[in-house]
């Protein structure tokens, strides 16, 4: 056990370095075709479970991870298919299986899909170079769930996309296709919104939010505006890490907030996982949380915020929509 613990910091540093080192390569890959497209008073992201209504987070039993040609999926053990064959799905890009416990404890009665395509944003953008790719992934997932449940005629009902670190490039490409954009209800980016700079100076880090290339975040800006207007849900968290030659998650998030005219409030509050909250912004269904911390471990902590983000803002929304549907249908709640 001692030997295992002693290797964890080295592993974290190695993985973090690989992610950071991979970004310049991704920038070169994407330079010719940029990837299509961050109010005081709201609760912070890290809300203790006791502050969430118990009926919103019932314990859900899950099956084991099962393989797909592009990743793996984790489905509830029972009662997750609606009467008309609908299933709720959350895709997670980059290291999703590492946050298995947090996803299970979120209260989401949904199928989680974990996809990993490599180090740096380049492989994630390349994986979705074809606009048809994500559609094929959805079809494969549905067919596998049909086989495992023995039910036919299933379809994706509510759809969420989540990413950590370099996985944002996959989410950006998917949102760049209008038919997928229309399907996606929720986007969660955990320390996972980055961009190139306009006319970057390779010798200068932290060049400012006003230097963020708007083309690189345009899909996220569009989604954030829809979330602000209550049409979608979006959660963004960021650390205070300063990358060497591309825009940080802090800068990219601020550029997004500026684009949709949403102010951020500076705070200093202790949060779970020994993190410190330093910025908050809320407008409609858009929720941004900025945290202190500029090291490898700080980056990794954001991966595990996926459960709290889903529990705080996505589970309640999806359940409210279900109740509304049942009410309109004249069903007894």
CORQUINOR-V191703 format. One record per residue. N is the residue number from 1. RES is the residue in one small letter. PHI is phi in whole degrees, 0 to 359 (999 if undefined). OMEGA is omega as a letter, one per 20 degrees, with the letter a starting at -180 (* if undefined). Layout:
BEGIN
N,RES,PHI,OMEGA
N,RES,PHI,OMEGA
END
This chain:
BEGIN
1,x,999,a
2,x,297,a
3,x,297,r
4,x,297,a
5,x,298,a
6,x,292,a
7,x,273,a
8,x,300,r
9,x,300,r
10,x,295,r
11,x,295,r
12,x,299,r
13,x,297,a
14,x,296,a
15,x,293,a
16,x,297,r
17,x,298,r
18,x,294,r
19,x,296,a
20,x,296,a
21,x,295,a
22,x,284,a
23,x,293,r
24,x,302,r
25,x,296,r
26,x,295,r
27,x,298,r
28,x,294,r
29,x,296,a
30,x,264,a
31,x,299,a
32,x,284,r
33,x,217,a
34,x,303,r
35,x,297,r
36,x,298,a
37,x,20,*
38,x,999,*
39,x,999,a
40,x,311,r
41,x,112,a
42,x,279,r
43,x,290,r
44,x,292,a
45,x,301,a
46,x,278,a
47,x,266,r
48,x,303,a
49,x,303,a
50,x,293,r
51,x,273,r
52,x,256,a
53,x,306,a
54,x,305,a
55,x,291,a
56,x,275,a
57,x,228,r
58,x,290,r
59,x,294,a
60,x,236,r
61,x,274,a
62,x,242,r
63,x,282,r
64,x,270,r
65,x,294,r
66,x,235,a
67,x,278,r
68,x,229,a
69,x,293,a
70,x,243,a
71,x,168,r
72,x,222,r
73,x,223,a
74,x,233,a
75,x,247,r
76,x,302,a
77,x,289,a
78,x,199,r
79,x,58,r
80,x,243,r
81,x,259,a
82,x,286,a
83,x,300,a
84,x,264,r
85,x,88,a
86,x,275,r
87,x,229,r
88,x,271,a
89,x,224,r
90,x,235,r
91,x,271,r
92,x,240,a
93,x,253,r
94,x,90,r
95,x,67,a
96,x,299,a
97,x,298,r
98,x,292,r
99,x,254,a
100,x,304,a
101,x,299,a
102,x,295,r
103,x,293,r
104,x,296,a
105,x,275,a
106,x,288,a
107,x,89,r
108,x,282,r
109,x,272,a
110,x,221,r
111,x,272,r
112,x,262,r
113,x,241,r
114,x,252,a
115,x,233,r
116,x,228,a
117,x,239,r
118,x,137,a
119,x,258,a
120,x,85,a
121,x,285,a
122,x,307,r
123,x,299,r
124,x,288,r
125,x,291,a
126,x,297,a
127,x,300,a
128,x,243,r
129,x,298,r
130,x,274,r
131,x,298,a
132,x,274,a
133,x,301,a
134,x,294,r
135,x,299,r
136,x,294,r
137,x,296,r
138,x,298,r
139,x,298,a
140,x,296,r
141,x,300,a
142,x,300,r
143,x,297,r
144,x,293,r
145,x,293,r
146,x,300,a
147,x,295,a
148,x,288,a
149,x,265,a
150,x,77,a
151,x,253,a
152,x,251,r
153,x,72,r
154,x,282,r
155,x,209,r
156,x,284,a
157,x,264,r
158,x,259,a
159,x,228,r
160,x,236,r
161,x,239,r
162,x,228,r
163,x,209,r
164,x,233,r
165,x,56,a
166,x,292,a
167,x,296,a
168,x,301,a
169,x,296,r
170,x,293,a
171,x,298,a
172,x,298,a
173,x,296,a
174,x,295,r
175,x,293,r
176,x,286,r
177,x,258,a
178,x,304,a
179,x,290,r
180,x,284,r
181,x,305,a
182,x,296,a
183,x,284,a
184,x,283,r
185,x,267,a
186,x,225,r
187,x,231,r
188,x,236,r
189,x,242,a
190,x,259,a
191,x,46,a
192,x,217,r
193,x,241,a
194,x,228,r
195,x,198,r
196,x,283,r
197,x,268,r
198,x,284,a
199,x,46,a
200,x,295,r
201,x,257,a
202,x,299,a
203,x,266,a
204,x,235,r
205,x,265,r
206,x,51,a
207,x,275,r
208,x,108,a
209,x,297,a
210,x,287,r
211,x,261,a
212,x,291,r
213,x,289,a
214,x,296,r
215,x,295,a
216,x,286,a
217,x,241,a
218,x,296,r
219,x,295,r
220,x,288,r
221,x,297,r
222,x,300,a
223,x,293,r
224,x,298,r
225,x,295,r
226,x,295,r
227,x,293,r
228,x,303,a
229,x,275,r
230,x,84,a
231,x,273,a
232,x,226,r
233,x,235,r
234,x,220,r
235,x,234,r
236,x,233,r
237,x,239,r
238,x,214,r
239,x,267,r
240,x,248,a
241,x,291,r
242,x,250,r
243,x,290,a
244,x,287,a
245,x,211,r
246,x,213,a
247,x,292,r
248,x,287,r
249,x,295,r
250,x,296,a
251,x,294,a
252,x,296,r
253,x,293,r
254,x,295,r
255,x,297,r
256,x,296,a
257,x,298,r
258,x,296,a
259,x,297,a
260,x,254,r
261,x,59,r
262,x,245,a
263,x,281,r
264,x,249,r
265,x,249,r
266,x,283,r
267,x,222,r
268,x,212,a
269,x,225,r
270,x,292,r
271,x,225,r
272,x,295,a
273,x,60,r
274,x,60,r
275,x,264,r
276,x,241,r
277,x,281,a
278,x,237,r
279,x,209,r
280,x,218,r
281,x,214,r
282,x,219,r
283,x,205,a
284,x,62,r
285,x,258,r
286,x,261,a
287,x,224,a
288,x,240,r
289,x,227,r
290,x,255,a
291,x,236,r
292,x,289,r
293,x,123,a
294,x,235,a
295,x,244,a
296,x,305,a
297,x,294,r
298,x,298,r
299,x,297,a
300,x,294,a
301,x,301,a
302,x,293,r
303,x,304,a
304,x,273,r
305,x,277,a
306,x,302,a
307,x,296,a
308,x,292,r
309,x,296,r
310,x,295,a
311,x,296,a
312,x,287,a
313,x,232,a
314,x,268,r
315,x,304,r
316,x,300,a
317,x,296,a
318,x,295,r
319,x,289,r
320,x,299,r
321,x,295,r
322,x,297,a
323,x,298,a
324,x,296,r
325,x,299,a
326,x,296,r
327,x,296,a
328,x,295,a
329,x,278,r
330,x,80,a
331,x,278,r
332,x,277,r
333,x,277,*
END
